Amino acid sequence: MDKKKRAESAPNAFRLPFWYWLLIPAAIWLAQIVADASRTNLLAYSEFKQLLHAGRITDARLAQDTITGMLKPDQLEAVLGGEAAKRLKCPPQGQCHFQTVRVADPSLVQELEASNVHFLGELKTDWVGYLLTWVIPLLLLYLMFKGAGGRSGISPGSLFGIGKSTARVYAQSTTGVSFEDIAGIDEAKGELMEIVEFLKNPDRYRRLGGKIPKGVLIVGAPGTGKTLLAKAVAGEAGVPFFSISGSEFVEMFVGVGAARVRDLFAQAAEKAPAIIFIDELDALGRARGVGGALSGYNEQEQTLNQLLVEMDGFDTNNGVIILAATNRPEILDPALLRPGRFDRHIALDRPDLKGRQQILVVHTKKVKLATGVDLEEIAARTAGFAGAELANLVNEAALLAARQGKASVEQGDFDEAIDRLVAGLERKTRVMSPVEKRTVAYHEAGHALIAESRGHADRVAKVSIIPRGIGALGYTQQQPTEDRYLMTKSELLDRLDVFLGGRVAEEIAIGDLSTGAQNDLQLATDTARHMVTQYGMSDSLGLATFEAPSAASSTYPGMPGEGKPYSELTSQTIDAEIIRLLEAAHARVRETLTARRSLLDTLAQALMERETLDRQALNLLLKGRGDTIRRVQ
C-alpha cells in the first residue's frame, strides 16, 4: 500500500463516534469528583469550629457554600473525641484536607484572624453546571436535527438552517410539464398564458402602464390539475419555480414559519424573474380568529401575517409571481383574497364530455391502444371524473391488459377499469347463496327497469350482480346522454324513482326486505331533503330555503348560526314534506313494476344466468328478445 492510501485509510481506522467525545469528558469529570471525595474529609461545622479554636486549622478557602482547607492531624482525639478522630483519614504527620458546609456565621472572619489561619475567598465557577445546562443540551439538539433533517425540513448540516425555506426549486428542464400536457381546461390555460407572456416579455405590459397580478389563486376540486397547471406555467416561462406546501411553513418552534416565508421571498427576489407556488394554501391561509378565544394567536397566524406582509411589500415588476392552489377557498382569510395580493382567481371545474375526451387523448399518447378503442365512448361513461381520475383509469386499463398478456389495450380493458374504479374490485371469492343471488338480481333489475321507464333518467349502460368493493353485491351503471349543469324538478323526481326501484322490486318479487337498499334510501332521503330545504320545490313551504347549520358552528359551538334557523313547526313541515316525496315516489315505482312484472322477472332471470348485462343485451331484453341473448351467450 502506498503512502497516499495509508494516509487516507489511517484516519478511518481510528475514527471515534461523536458520542465518545461526549462520554470522555464526562468520565474524566466523574473520576475527578470521586478522587476529590476520596481524599477529602467531611467535617460537621461544629467540628470545624472546635478544630479552629484548638488551633488545628492552618489554611482555609471560603467559598459561597463550602469551606475547604488543611488541618493538623495531631491531637485530634483530644479535640474531637475518639470516634470522630477515627472517622477522619489523616496521616499521622503532615497536613490533612478537610471540607465542611458553610453556614451563616458573622464572626467567622474574626475567629480565623484570632487563630492566625491563612484564609482567602474563593470565586465560584460553576462550569460543570453551565456544561450540563447549555452545552450538552445544544449538542444533543444538534444531533437530533442532524438525524431527522430530511423529515423535519431542517438543514441537516446546521442547526441554524431551521428558519431557511424548504421550497424545492425547479428549472424549466426539470418540471417536464408544458401546456401541451394539459387538456380540458382551456379557459384556465388562457388565463395563465398571460402570466407566461409577462415573464417572457414584460416590456409589452409595462409600456402601457399595466401591472401583472401579484398573485393567482387556482381553485378546484382534488384531481382537477391545479398543481400540474402551475408546473406547466413554470415549464413554459422557463424561469426558476419555487414549490412548497402550505403545511411546510408551520413547525413546532415559534417564529420558524414566518422566518421561512421571509427567506422564500428573499430567494425568489434574488433569482427573479421567478414563480413561487404554494400548494394547499388552506393549511397556511386559514381564516384568523375562527372560534374566537379557542384559536388565539398561534404560530399559524403569525406565519400568515408574515405572508400578507411579504405579498404587500414586493413589486411584481421585478418578475416574481405567486401562484397558489387550494380546494377549500371558503376557509381562506379574506385578507389573502383582496386585490393587491391574490388578484386573480381561476376556478377549475371537473371536465365536460369534450374535455374528458381531450384528457384521455393526452394520457393515451404513450399507451399502445388496440384498433377499435373509442375514447369518446369512454369519456361518455366517465361523467364526473377529474383529470387525475382519468389518468388513473388509463393506467388501470394498461395494467389489466399487461396482466393478461395482451399486445395492446382493448376497449374491454377500459370497461373493466371503469367498473373497478366506480364499483370497486371484483370479489371473485365471495360466493352468494341462491337466495341472496335472487334478491340482488331483482334489486338491480328494479333499478334498471325504472331507469328505462322514466323519460328524464339517465340510460343504463351496464347491470351486474357480481360483488365488488367492500359492500356492493351488485350495481347498475347509468350513462348520461349529455353534460348537465342544472337539474329540473322532473329530473329529480325521476331520480328518486330510480333510487327506490331496487327496494320496491324486492317487496314485489321477494315479499320481504333486505339491507341492500340502505345506500339507496340514504341517497333518496338526501335528494328529497335538498328539494325541500334548498331548491324551493315544495308546495307547502314555497320559495323559502332552509339551509343546514354551517360547518363552523358545528365545530365551534356558540358561534352565530348554531342550531336550526327556523321554527320547530317549520321543521315538522320539512320532515312531513320529505316523507311525502318519498312515499309518492314509492307509489309510482310500485305501480310501474307491478304493470311490468313479466319484464322484471325476465331481467332478473337473465342476471342470475349471465351475472352481467351490457347495453346491447339490455336492449334485446327490453324488446322481448331474450332468446337471442341465450343463443349468443
N, C-alpha and C positions, 0 to 999 in steps of 0.2 A: 504494500500500500504506500503511495507517495505521500509527501508531506502535506499536500493540499487536502487530500481525502482524510488524513488523520486529523487535520485541523478542523475539518467540517464535522467529523463523526465524534470527536472527543467531547465537545460541549453537550451533545445529546446523551452521551453515556453518563454524565454526572449532573444532568438537569433534575432539579427537585420540583415537586408540585408547589403551587403557590401557598397551599395550606401549611406546608412545612415552615415557610418563612413567618407565619403567624404563631406556630407552635413553639418554635425555637426560642424567641424572646420571652414567651410566656413561661416556658420551662425554666429558663435562666432566672427569671424574676421569682418564681416559686422557690427555686433552690436557694436563692439568696435570703428569702424570708425565713425558710427553715433553718438555714445556717445561723442567721442572726438570733433566732429564737432559742437555738440550742446553746449558744454561748452567752446569753443574756439572762441574768437572774431577775425575776419579777418580785418586787417588794410591795407590800402594802404601804400606804402613805404614812401610817403611824410608825411602821418600822423604819422608813426613811428618816422621819423626824428624830427617832431615837438614835440612829447612827449619826445623824448630823450633830445632835447635842453632845454625843460622845466623841466627836472629832474623828470619826471613821471615814467621812466623805472627803475626798481630795479634789475631784473635779465634778462639775455639773453642767449639763446643757438644758436650758429651759425652752421647751417648745410650747406651742399653744395648748396641746393636750397631754403631753408626756414630759417626764424629766428623766434623762439618762446621764450616766457618768461613771466614775470609778470610785471604788471604796477599798479600804484596807481590810484584808481578811482576818487579821489577828484580833483576839478578844471579842469575837462575835458572840460566843456563848455567854459571856458576861453581860453583853449589851442586850441581846435579843432572847436569850434562853437557848436551851439545848435543841429543842425541836426545830425552831426557826433556823438555827445555825446549820443543822444537818441538811435542811432543805436547800440551802444555798450551796452551789457547786463552785467553790472558790479554792484556788491553790493555797497551800499553807503560807507561801511567801509571795511577795509582789503585790499586784493590784487585781481587782475583780470588777467585771462590768455589772451594772445594775440598771433597772428601768422600773419606773412607777408611774401611775396615772396622776396627773396634776389636778389638784383641787383648788378652790378659791381660798387663798391664804395670803392676805395683805402683808403679813410680817415676814414672809419667806426671805425676801432680799436682805432684810436687816439680820436675820439669823444666819444666812450664808456669809455675810460680811463679818459677823461676830465670830464665826468658826474658822475664818481665814480660808474659805473654799474658793477656788478659782472657778468662776461661773461665767457663762455667756448665753445670750439669747440665740435661738435657732429659728431661722425663717422657714416657714412651712412651704415645701414644694411638692404638691400632690400630682406629680407627673403620672403616677400609676392610675389615679382616678381619671385624669384627663385622657389617658390612653384607653381606658375601658369605656368611657362615656362618649368619646368623639372619634378617635382614630379607628378603632376596631369596628364600630358600627358602620362607619363610612366605607371601610374596606369590604365588609360583608354586603352592604348595599350595592357596591360596585360589582362585586362578583355575581350577585343575583341578577342585576340588569344585564350583565355581560352574557350570562347563560340564557336569559329569556329575551334577548334583544330583538330577535326576529318576531317573536309572538306579541310583545308589548308595544312594538313600534319605536323603541328607543334604540339609539345608535349603539351597537354592540361594543364599539371601541371606546366610548367615553360616556360618563355619567351626565356630562353637560349637554349631551345630544338629546335630552328628553324634551326640550322645547322646540326642536327642529321639526319642520314639516315632514310628514311621511308620504307625501304625494309621489306617485310614480310618474316619471317624465318619459314621454314617448316622442320620437321623431316621426316624420312623415313615413319613412320606410318601415317603421316598426308597428304602426297602427294596423296596417294591412287592410284598411276599410276605406272605400270611396262611395260616392253617391250611386255608382253603378251596382253596388252590392245591396242597395236598399230599394224596395218596391212597395207599392200600396199606400204610400203616404206622400203623394206628390205635393200637396199643399205645404206640408212641413218642410219638405226639401226646398221648395221655392223660398220660404221664409229664411232658411239658414244659408242659402246660396248668397244672400245679400251680405251676411256676415263674412263669408269666404271672400267675396269680392272686395269688401273693405280691407281685409287683411292683405290682399294681393295688390290692390290699387287704392290706397287711402286718399290720394290727392283728388280722385274723382268726386268724393263726397266733401272734402274739406274746402274745395274752391267755391262751393255754393253755400258754405256755412253750415252744412248739415253735420250732425253728430250721430255716430252709430250708437245703438242702445248699449248701456253699460252691462246689462245682464239679460240673459234669455232663459226663461224657465220653461222646461219641457214637461208637460203634464200628460199622463196617460196610465192606463191600466197595466198591470205587470205583463211583460212579454210583448208589448207593442213596439219596442225598438228604440226606447229613449237613449240608452247607453250607446247602442250601435249608431244612432244618428249623430251623437256627439263625437264619436270616434271618426265618423265619416267627415265631419267638418274639419277636424284636425288633419285627416289624410288629404283632403282637397286643398286646404290652405297651405300645407307644408310648413307649419310653424310648431314650436315646442308645445306639447299638450300635457298639462299637469292634471292628473286624475287622482281623486281622493274621495273616499266615502265620508258622509257626514258623521258617522259614528267614530271615525278615527281621530276626530278633534278632541273628543271628551275622554279624559283619563281620570285616574283616582286622585291625582295630585292637583290641587287648586292652582289655577293660572296656566296650566300646561296648554289647554285648548286655545286660549287667547294668544299665547306665545306662538303656537303653531300657525294660527291664522296670520299673524304678522309676518312670520318667516315665509309662508307660502306666497303672500303678495309681494314680499321683497324679492324672492327668487324669480317670480314671473316678471316683475319690472326689469330685472337685470337681463332677462332673455327676451324682452319684447321685440317684435310682436309675438304674443303667446296666447294660449287659451287655458283658462282654469275651469276644470269640470268637477263639480261637486255632485256625486251620486247620492241618492237617498237623502235629499236635503231635509226632509222632515225629522230626521234624527238630530239635526243641529238647529233647525229653524222653527221648532215648535213654539206656538204662541206663548208669550210670557204671562205669568200671573194666572194661568188656568188653575182653578181650585183655590185661589186666594192664599190664605196662610199655609195651606197644605204644601204648596210648592216652594214658597220662599225664594230667596236669592241664592241660587246654586251655581255650580260650575258651568252647567249648560247655558244658563242665562248670561253669564259673563262671557262665554265664548261667542254667543250670538251677538251680544253688544259689540264685541270686537269686530265681528264680520260686518255689522252695519256701519261701523266707523270706517273700516277699510274700503268698503264699497263707495262711501261718500268721499273719501279722501284721495281717490285717484281719478285721472282723466283718461277716457277711452282713446283719446287721440294719440296716446303713447303706444297703442296697439295691444292692450291687454283686454281680452273679452272673457266674461264669466258666463259659463253655461251651468245649469243645474237641472236635475231631474227628480221628480217625485211622483208617487201615485196617490198621495194624500194631501192635495193642496188645501183642503178645508181646515187643516190644523196648523198651517203656517202662520207666522206672526205677520200682522198687517204691515208692519214697517218694512218687511222684506219685499212686499209686493207693490209698494208705491212707485210712481215714476221717479227715476234717478237711481234706482237700484235694479230691480228686475223689471225693466220697462216693457219687455215683450214676452207674452205668454203664448206658447204653442201647444195646442191640445192634440194628442194622438188618440184617435178612436180605433176600435177594432176594425180591420179592413172589411170593405164590402166584397161582393162577388168578384168584381173585376180586380180589386186589389189582392184578394186571396189567390187569384189565378196568376197575377204577376209575381207574387211572392213565391209561389210554387215553381214558377219558371226559373227564378234566381236560385232556389235551393236544389233544383234538379239538374243544374248545369254539369255538376261533377258526378252525377248518378247515371248509370247505364240503364236507360228505360227500354222496355220491350215495345214492339210495334203494337199500337192499339191502346196505349195508355192515354186516357182522356183527362187532362188536367182540369178542364172546365167542369166535368162531372165531379171530380174530387173537390174542387172549390165549392160547388153547389152543396155537397154533402157535409161540408165543414163550416157551416154558418156559426159565427161567434168565435171561431178560432183566431187567436192573435198570431203575430209573426213567429214568435218563439214556439208556439204550439204547432204551427205548420212545419217549421224546421224539424221539430221532433217527429212529426208524422212521416216526413220523407226519410229520416234516419231509421225509424222503426220499420218502414217498408223495406228498406235496403237490408236491414239485419234479418228480417224474415226470409227474404229471397236468398241471402247468403247461407242461412241456416239450412235451407232445403236444397242447397247446391245448384241453384238456378244460374243461368248465364246472364240474366238481366232481370230487372224489377218489373213485374207484371201488374196489371190492374187489380187482380185478386189480392196481391200483397198489400196494395193501398187500402182495399176494402177491409182486410183483416186488421191492418194497423189502425184504421178509424174505429173499428169495433173495440179494439184493445184500449184505445185512448178514451173513448166515450164511456164504455160499459165496464172496462176492466179486463184483466187477463182471464182467458178461458180456463174454467176449472174442470178439466177432464176427469179428475179423480173423484169429483163429487157426483155420486150416483143417487138420483132421486127415486123414491118408491113410485109404483104405478099411480097411487092416489095423488101424491104431490105433483107428478108429471101432468096428470089430467087437470088438476087445479090450475097450475101455471099455464097450461095450454089454453084453457078457457079464459083465463085472466088476460093474457096477451092478445088472444083473438078478439076479446071485447074492446080493448084499446084500438086495435087495427080497424075493426068494423065501424066503430063510432067515428074514427078519424076519416074514414072513407065516406061516411054518411053525412058529414057536415060540410057545408059549402065554404066556410071560412077557415077550416082547419088545414094544416099542412098535410101533404100527401105522405103516405107511408112508404119508406124506402126498404125497410127490412124488418121482419119479425122473427124472434128467436126465443127458444126456451132452453138454450144452453147456459148453464150457470157461469157467471162472470163476476170478477171482483170479489168483494168480501160478502155482500149480502144479496146481490142481484141473481135471482133464479131465472130471469128472462128479461127481455127488453123489446120495446117497439120503437124503432128509429124512424123519425119523420124528417122529411126534406122540404124546406120551404121553396116555393117556386120563385121567389124574388126576395131581395133585401127590403125589410120594412122597418121604418123608424117610428111609426105610430101604430097604435092598436085601437080598433074601434070596439064599441060595446058588443057588437055581434061576434067579433072575433074572440073576445074574452069569454063570452058565454059558450061558444063552441069549444074553447079550450077547457072550460070547466067540464063540459060533457066528456071530452077525451080523457081527462083525469079520472073521472068516475066510471069509465067504461069497463075497466077490469073488475072493480068491486061489484058492479051490478051483474056482470056476466057470471061471477061466482054465485051470486044469490039465485040467479035463474037456473043455471045448469047444475051446480053442485048442491044447492039447497042449504049451504052453510057458508060461514065467513071464515077467512084466514087472515093472518097477519101480513100477507103480501102486499096489501093496499096501503100500508102505513105511510109511505112516502107520497103516494098519490093523494091521500087525504090531506097531508100537510100542504102540498102544492095547491090543491083546490081551495083550502081554507085561506092560504095567503093571498091567492088571486082574488077571492071574494072580498077579503078584508081591504085590499087595495082599491077595489072598485067602489067600496062604500066610503072609506075614510080619506082617500087621496084623489080619486078620479071623478068624484061627484056623480056617480052612476046609480044612485039610489033615489027612488021616487019619494021615499019617506023623509029623507034627510036633505034633499035638494042639492044646491050648489056648494054648500059648505064643505070644507075639508077638515079633517081631524087627524093632525099629524101625531105620530108617536113621540114620546119624550126623547130629547136629544141624547147623544152618547155622553156628552159632558155632564149632564145632570145625573145620569146613572152612575158615572164614575166618581163624581164628587157630589154627594147628597147635600141638599141645602142650597144649591145654585138655582137661579131662576130657570123655570121650565120643568122643574121636577114634578112628577105626577101627571095626571090627565088634564089637558087644557079644556075640558068640557065637563058638564054636569053628569051626575050619576044617571039621571033619566036619559040623557043622550047616549051614555054608554050602554044602557039596556037596549035602546033603539038600534044601536050599531050591531050588537050581538044578535038581535032579532032579524035584522036585515041580512047578515051573513048566513044565518041558518036558513032564511027564506030562499036565498040564491042557491044554496047547496041542495035544498030539498026540491026546488024547481028543476035543477039540473038532473037530480036523481030520477025524477018522474019522467023527464024527456028521454033519458038514456034507457030507462026500463021499457018505455013504450017502443023505442026503436029496436032494441034487442029482442023483445017479445015478437014483434012483427017479422023480424028477420032471423028467427031462431034456427031455421034449417041452415042458413048460410053461416051462422055462428058455429053450429056443430061441424060443418064442413071445414071451416078454418081451423078449429081446434083439433079435429082428426088429422088434418094434414100436418099440423105442427107436431103432433105426437108421433107421426110416421117419419117426417123429414127433419124435425127439430128446428130448421131454419127455412124461411120463405123470403125470397127476394122480390123485387118489384114485378118481375115478369111472371113468376109463379102466382103472386097475389092477384094480378090482373086476370089470369086464367081462372082462378077460383071464383073471383067476383062475377065472371061471365058464365059460371056454371060449367066449366070445362076442366074439372078436377081429374077426369080420366086421362087427359093429355099430360098432366103432371106425372101421373103414375107410369105412363109409357116412357117418358124421358128421364125418369128418376134413375 
